[in-house]
């Protein structure tokens, strides 16, 4: 029997095919085909550089195996295989304790990973993942392109895509990929750029099954400039849907605590519209902390302010208002400590954090302070909520 070893893997069901891990890996141990992103066990040295850049946690997966899974087998996976039962020959001199069992030790190390495992809400609908891949994208027609901000330095667009009857069963919280035409500096076709869907699963308009995106123009962004310049009638190639954990609970008793910045508002908009259609106003059902530089650079500023407080309590925070004090989402969370503490203690609350990576540490610190106010240890509470499918983070 071979000596057991730990193997680094990627969960193909949760992975959103953003390819950030592949671009980050210093050893070239991560690669992809039209279908999956995989790890080459012969090259991976567990440097962990890929772990913090993954927005979904799909990269933080490990298995203890007698022989590594081949690249060929990983490319065929639709979901991650279960941990196999392994055994070692009994020591004839003495019975091994769990601490002395080499497999038990490896399993314990593998299960630690670098963070908690993302889990979808128990009541969430079953998502379709990777229906349209790199080799077989689906064509969509642009129905609309609308400016969302009045800040020339923060041009954010609301893009509506119609799939003309072709199947694209996307859920709130999932993402899709847009393939920009042309080639990169190495003469290769551009990889898809991932965008969170900002419309409910039944469409921007109920029953139309079209899909909207919230896209910010980046100065050097090939795909963002391509998308922001699209006109009605233009045709684009789309991959996806992707993502199987950052999903909305179907349970009508669920409460949503949403924390976002910039285009991280996209899935929150989808959640809000879906909730409005399915449940309607429910006191305390949804609370949003939304951060931007100014009101002019905050996407959906007008529509958000028209939403009744009975549907969603809104906390809009600005960090660059003239002659005003800088305020970030974590600052407003601490100001609303009583509300956040009450929600964290409610077993029906689901937390969603989406936006720039820089916000994550501040939000986590705010949660830690607020948890201490009611005698809880935030890391323990966070992990228990994550294990129950009630704590979700996607930052980039």
SULSULQUI-V248081 format. One record per run of one state. SS is the DSSP state (alpha for helix, beta for strand, coil for the rest). FROM is the first residue (numbers start at 1). TO is the last residue. If there is no record, write none. Layout:
ss=SS from=FROM to=TO
ss=SS from=FROM to=TO
This chain:
ss=coil from=1 to=4
ss=beta from=5 to=9
ss=coil from=10 to=19
ss=alpha from=20 to=24
ss=coil from=25 to=29
ss=beta from=30 to=32
ss=coil from=33 to=36
ss=beta from=37 to=39
ss=coil from=40 to=60
ss=beta from=61 to=65
ss=coil from=66 to=70
ss=alpha from=71 to=76
ss=coil from=77 to=101
ss=alpha from=102 to=112
ss=coil from=113 to=131
ss=beta from=132 to=132
ss=coil from=133 to=133
ss=alpha from=134 to=136
ss=coil from=137 to=137
ss=beta from=138 to=147
ss=coil from=148 to=155
ss=beta from=156 to=162
ss=coil from=163 to=174
ss=beta from=175 to=179
ss=coil from=180 to=182
ss=beta from=183 to=183
ss=coil from=184 to=188
ss=beta from=189 to=189
ss=coil from=190 to=192
ss=beta from=193 to=197
ss=coil from=198 to=210
ss=beta from=211 to=216
ss=coil from=217 to=221
ss=alpha from=222 to=228
ss=coil from=229 to=234
ss=beta from=235 to=242
ss=coil from=243 to=254
ss=beta from=255 to=261
ss=alpha from=262 to=278
ss=coil from=279 to=285
ss=beta from=286 to=292
ss=coil from=293 to=294
ss=alpha from=295 to=297
ss=coil from=298 to=300
ss=alpha from=301 to=306
ss=coil from=307 to=312
ss=beta from=313 to=318
ss=coil from=319 to=328
ss=alpha from=329 to=335
ss=coil from=336 to=336
ss=alpha from=337 to=344
ss=coil from=345 to=348
ss=beta from=349 to=355
ss=coil from=356 to=357
ss=alpha from=358 to=373
ss=coil from=374 to=377
ss=alpha from=378 to=387
ss=coil from=388 to=390
ss=beta from=391 to=395
ss=coil from=396 to=396
